[in-house]
């Protein structure tokens, strides 16, 4: 995720946080996935 987000902005932590806060991405145990999906192994 970081490499993908870095294409738009250097502060990837802020972008991840915004994506989670807005409900586009979910996070659990340090793993991120598109909201509405499931965590893949």
DRENTORKOL-3810 file (N, C-alpha, C; in nm, 4 decimals):
REM DRENTORKOL-3810
@n.u->0.0822; n.v->-0.1178; n.w->0.0000; ca.u->0.0000; ca.v->0.0000; ca.w->0.0000; c.u->0.0870; c.v->0.1247; c.w->0.0000
@n.u->0.1938; n.v->0.1242; n.w->0.0784; ca.u->0.2782; ca.v->0.2438; ca.w->0.0872; c.u->0.3342; c.v->0.2842; c.w->-0.0477
@n.u->0.3845; n.v->0.1886; n.w->-0.1238; ca.u->0.4418; ca.v->0.2211; ca.w->-0.2546; c.u->0.3379; c.v->0.2810; c.w->-0.3478
@n.u->0.2181; n.v->0.2303; n.w->-0.3432; ca.u->0.1105; ca.v->0.2827; ca.w->-0.4277; c.u->0.0746; c.v->0.4249; c.w->-0.3859
@n.u->0.0598; n.v->0.4481; n.w->-0.2572; ca.u->0.0231; ca.v->0.5814; ca.w->-0.2084; c.u->0.1344; c.v->0.6833; c.w->-0.2304
@n.u->0.2582; n.v->0.6378; n.w->-0.2235; ca.u->0.3710; ca.v->0.7290; ca.w->-0.2403; c.u->0.3711; c.v->0.7960; c.w->-0.3776
@n.u->0.3055; n.v->0.7357; n.w->-0.4747; ca.u->0.2961; ca.v->0.7961; ca.w->-0.6082; c.u->0.2206; c.v->0.9288; c.w->-0.6034
@n.u->0.1352; n.v->0.9469; n.w->-0.5017; ca.u->0.0560; ca.v->1.0698; ca.w->-0.4896; c.u->0.1090; c.v->1.1672; c.w->-0.3851
@n.u->0.1736; n.v->1.1134; n.w->-0.2803; ca.u->0.2175; ca.v->1.2026; ca.w->-0.1728; c.u->0.3223; c.v->1.1304; c.w->-0.0883
@n.u->0.4153; n.v->1.2050; n.w->-0.0317; ca.u->0.5205; ca.v->1.1459; ca.w->0.0516; c.u->0.4716; c.v->1.1016; c.w->0.1890
@n.u->0.3630; n.v->1.1605; n.w->0.2402; ca.u->0.3125; ca.v->1.1269; ca.w->0.3736; c.u->0.2108; c.v->1.0127; c.w->0.3622
@n.u->0.2623; n.v->0.8908; n.w->0.3427; ca.u->0.1737; ca.v->0.7764; ca.w->0.3221; c.u->0.0941; c.v->0.7422; c.w->0.4478
@n.u->0.1508; n.v->0.7703; n.w->0.5658; ca.u->0.0780; ca.v->0.7416; ca.w->0.6901; c.u->-0.0498; c.v->0.8240; c.w->0.6981
@n.u->-0.0415; n.v->0.9498; n.w->0.6594; ca.u->-0.1605; ca.v->1.0352; ca.w->0.6613; c.u->-0.2629; c.v->0.9855; c.w->0.5597
@n.u->-0.2173; n.v->0.9493; n.w->0.4412; ca.u->-0.3109; ca.v->0.9001; ca.w->0.3400; c.u->-0.3801; c.v->0.7719; c.w->0.3856
@n.u->-0.3039; n.v->0.6791; n.w->0.4451; ca.u->-0.3657; ca.v->0.5556; ca.w->0.4971; c.u->-0.4697; c.v->0.5893; c.w->0.6026
@n.u->-0.4350; n.v->0.6792; n.w->0.6934; ca.u->-0.5276; ca.v->0.7186; ca.w->0.8004; c.u->-0.6555; c.v->0.7773; c.w->0.7424
@n.u->-0.6428; n.v->0.8664; n.w->0.6441; ca.u->-0.7605; ca.v->0.9266; ca.w->0.5811; c.u->-0.8463; c.v->0.8212; c.w->0.5125
@n.u->-0.7831; n.v->0.7271; n.w->0.4444; ca.u->-0.8589; ca.v->0.6211; ca.w->0.3766; c.u->-0.9376; c.v->0.5365; c.w->0.4766
@n.u->-0.8772; n.v->0.5075; n.w->0.5915; ca.u->-0.9465; ca.v->0.4307; ca.w->0.6960; c.u->-1.0594; c.v->0.5137; c.w->0.7556
@n.u->-1.0307; n.v->0.6387; n.w->0.7892; ca.u->-1.1318; ca.v->0.7262; ca.w->0.8507; c.u->-1.2531; c.v->0.7459; c.w->0.7606
@n.u->-1.2305; n.v->0.7535; n.w->0.6308; ca.u->-1.3406; ca.v->0.7754; ca.w->0.5362; c.u->-1.4103; c.v->0.6466; c.w->0.4957
@n.u->-1.3618; n.v->0.5316; n.w->0.5435; ca.u->-1.4288; ca.v->0.4045; ca.w->0.5189; c.u->-1.3943; c.v->0.3385; c.w->0.3856
@n.u->-1.2888; n.v->0.3859; n.w->0.3186; ca.u->-1.2482; ca.v->0.3241; ca.w->0.1926; c.u->-1.1630; c.v->0.2002; c.w->0.2152
@n.u->-1.0896; n.v->0.1996; n.w->0.3274; ca.u->-0.9958; ca.v->0.0925; ca.w->0.3593; c.u->-1.0198; c.v->0.0517; c.w->0.5035
@n.u->-1.0005; n.v->-0.0783; n.w->0.5321; ca.u->-1.0087; ca.v->-0.1271; ca.w->0.6692; c.u->-0.8719; c.v->-0.1770; c.w->0.7108
@n.u->-0.8489; n.v->-0.1821; n.w->0.8425; ca.u->-0.7196; ca.v->-0.2255; ca.w->0.8942; c.u->-0.7399; c.v->-0.3165; c.w->1.0142
@n.u->-0.6600; n.v->-0.4225; n.w->1.0171; ca.u->-0.6585; ca.v->-0.5114; ca.w->1.1335; c.u->-0.5214; c.v->-0.5779; c.w->1.1398
@n.u->-0.4625; n.v->-0.5804; n.w->1.2574; ca.u->-0.3328; ca.v->-0.6446; ca.w->1.2791; c.u->-0.2270; c.v->-0.5961; c.w->1.1803
@n.u->-0.2291; n.v->-0.4663; n.w->1.1494; ca.u->-0.1292; ca.v->-0.4088; ca.w->1.0616; c.u->-0.1486; c.v->-0.4370; c.w->0.9142
@n.u->-0.2629; n.v->-0.4965; n.w->0.8779; ca.u->-0.2921; ca.v->-0.5277; ca.w->0.7378; c.u->-0.4081; c.v->-0.4413; c.w->0.6911
@n.u->-0.4000; n.v->-0.3977; n.w->0.5666; ca.u->-0.5014; ca.v->-0.3099; ca.w->0.5082; c.u->-0.5688; c.v->-0.3808; c.w->0.3923
@n.u->-0.6988; n.v->-0.3541; n.w->0.3739; ca.u->-0.7713; ca.v->-0.4057; ca.w->0.2583; c.u->-0.8862; c.v->-0.3123; c.w->0.2267
@n.u->-0.9342; n.v->-0.3222; n.w->0.1032; ca.u->-1.0467; ca.v->-0.2380; ca.w->0.0586; c.u->-1.1686; c.v->-0.2692; c.w->0.1435
@n.u->-1.2360; n.v->-0.1684; n.w->0.1892; ca.u->-1.3552; ca.v->-0.1858; ca.w->0.2731; c.u->-1.4577; c.v->-0.2704; c.w->0.1988
@n.u->-1.5207; n.v->-0.3604; n.w->0.2719; ca.u->-1.6193; ca.v->-0.4495; ca.w->0.2126; c.u->-1.5594; c.v->-0.5805; c.w->0.1665
@n.u->-1.4274; n.v->-0.5900; n.w->0.1639; ca.u->-1.3600; ca.v->-0.7122; ca.w->0.1235; c.u->-1.3184; c.v->-0.7927; c.w->0.2465
@n.u->-1.2308; n.v->-0.8870; n.w->0.2259; ca.u->-1.1799; ca.v->-0.9664; ca.w->0.3367; c.u->-1.0281; c.v->-0.9659; c.w->0.3323
@n.u->-0.9684; n.v->-1.0034; n.w->0.4435; ca.u->-0.8233; ca.v->-1.0123; ca.w->0.4512; c.u->-0.7810; c.v->-1.1403; c.w->0.3837
@n.u->-0.6946; n.v->-1.1316; n.w->0.2851; ca.u->-0.6442; ca.v->-1.2503; ca.w->0.2159; c.u->-0.5191; c.v->-1.3036; c.w->0.2821
@n.u->-0.4981; n.v->-1.4273; n.w->0.2679; ca.u->-0.3777; ca.v->-1.4905; ca.w->0.3252; c.u->-0.2728; c.v->-1.5053; c.w->0.2192
END
